[in-house]
Amino acid sequence: MIKFGKILEESLVLESMYRNDPIVIKAKYDSKCVETGKSIKRGEEMVYFPKTKRTYCMDSRTAKEWLSQHVADNMFLGDRGW
């Protein structure tokens, strides 16, 4: 489960509650998306999965699915039958 953090540069920043929760962060180094193969430049937002140490660009299917699921969970949409 995650909680909403502050909004930076008009983008949603999510903070994880548990050590191995995926998290949206800004890349500290140039990297590559493991799903699409696209390069992730330093400073770009990406989804990081600490348990597997994998990075996903925001355009990847995994990142979009993870983000939509956790936003829905935090807005309690899952409990409302969405």
Secondary structure as UniProt FT lines:
FT   STRAND          2..4
FT   TURN            9..10
FT   STRAND          14..16
FT   TURN            19..20
FT   STRAND          23..26
FT   STRAND          31..32
FT   TURN            34..36
FT   STRAND          39..40
FT   TURN            42..43
FT   STRAND          45..49
FT   TURN            50..53
FT   STRAND          54..57
FT   TURN            58..59
FT   HELIX           61..74
FT   TURN            75..76
FT   HELIX           78..80
//
